[in-house]
């Protein structure tokens, strides 16, 4: 007898094909319960955040109580439960970046786009986050805008980059 959960196409909530990527990970890990954190990472990578449906799906697949899955997901700060914005701006707030003005960058973006740090704007276009360290201290202050690492940033240069990203959103 194997320690695997039976899988069927019908087991995918709402027929979303992204669940197949989570299933591949689950199968590789043989549906082992000790793969919970890694499975949550994979699910968040696939969906962008962990919805209630995704948490329930993982709980059923790993044969774990939903309360345990939710408890683990809420314990770790790397997991998010809200959909991300169309664009993301992550400002490093590590020591080198902070000393060189990271707090001004966060305040500038937050004020200009009416989005508190750690949240998504009301229109869903921009998510503003901070990170303790991005490991690029020689480029301080560092901003990651839509996955692109930008060094030696100022509040002004970051605001220009965010505006450009938001303005070119429909062009493409």
ChimeraX attribute file (.defattr): number of C-alpha atoms within 10 A of each C-alpha:
attribute: neighborCount
match mode: 1-to-1
recipient: residues
	/A:1	3
	/A:2	6
	/A:3	10
	/A:4	15
	/A:5	15
	/A:6	8
	/A:7	11
	/A:8	7
	/A:9	10
	/A:10	8
	/A:11	12
	/A:12	16
	/A:13	13
	/A:14	9
	/A:15	11
	/A:16	8
	/A:17	11
	/A:18	12
	/A:19	21
	/A:20	14
	/A:21	14
	/A:22	24
	/A:23	20
	/A:24	11
	/A:25	17
	/A:26	23
	/A:27	15
	/A:28	10
	/A:29	16
	/A:30	15
	/A:31	22
	/A:32	17
	/A:33	17
	/A:34	10
	/A:35	14
	/A:36	21
	/A:37	15
	/A:38	13
	/A:39	21
	/A:40	21
	/A:41	17
	/A:42	17
	/A:43	24
	/A:44	20
	/A:45	14
	/A:46	15
	/A:47	15
	/A:48	17
	/A:49	18
	/A:50	22
	/A:51	16
	/A:52	12
	/A:53	11
	/A:54	19
	/A:55	20
	/A:56	19
	/A:57	20
	/A:58	25
	/A:59	19
	/A:60	14
	/A:61	21
	/A:62	22
	/A:63	14
	/A:64	14
	/A:65	13
	/A:66	16
	/A:67	12
	/A:68	12
	/A:69	20
	/A:70	15
	/A:71	11
	/A:72	14
	/A:73	20
	/A:74	13
	/A:75	10
	/A:76	10
	/A:77	7
	/A:78	9
	/A:79	18
	/A:80	16
	/A:81	14
	/A:82	12
	/A:83	15
	/A:84	19
	/A:85	18
	/A:86	16
	/A:87	18
	/A:88	20
	/A:89	24
	/A:90	22
	/A:91	30
	/A:92	27
	/A:93	25
	/A:94	21
	/A:95	14
	/A:96	18
	/A:97	26
	/A:98	18
	/A:99	12
	/A:100	18
	/A:101	18
	/A:102	25
	/A:103	17
	/A:104	14
	/A:105	25
	/A:106	26
	/A:107	14
	/A:108	17
	/A:109	24
	/A:110	20
	/A:111	11
	/A:112	10
	/A:113	19
	/A:114	14
	/A:115	22
	/A:116	16
	/A:117	18
	/A:118	14
	/A:119	17
	/A:120	23
	/A:121	18
	/A:122	12
	/A:123	11
	/A:124	14
	/A:125	17
	/A:126	24
	/A:127	24
	/A:128	23
	/A:129	21
	/A:130	19
	/A:131	14
	/A:132	12
	/A:133	15
	/A:134	19
	/A:135	11
	/A:136	17
	/A:137	16
	/A:138	11
	/A:139	15
	/A:140	25
	/A:141	28
	/A:142	32
	/A:143	31
	/A:144	19
	/A:145	18
	/A:146	16
	/A:147	11
	/A:148	11
	/A:149	14
	/A:150	18
	/A:151	17
	/A:152	16
	/A:153	21
	/A:154	20
	/A:155	18
	/A:156	13
	/A:157	13
	/A:158	24
	/A:159	19
	/A:160	13
	/A:161	18
	/A:162	19
	/A:163	15
	/A:164	11
	/A:165	18
	/A:166	15
	/A:167	10
	/A:168	9
	/A:169	12
	/A:170	7
	/A:171	6
	/A:172	4
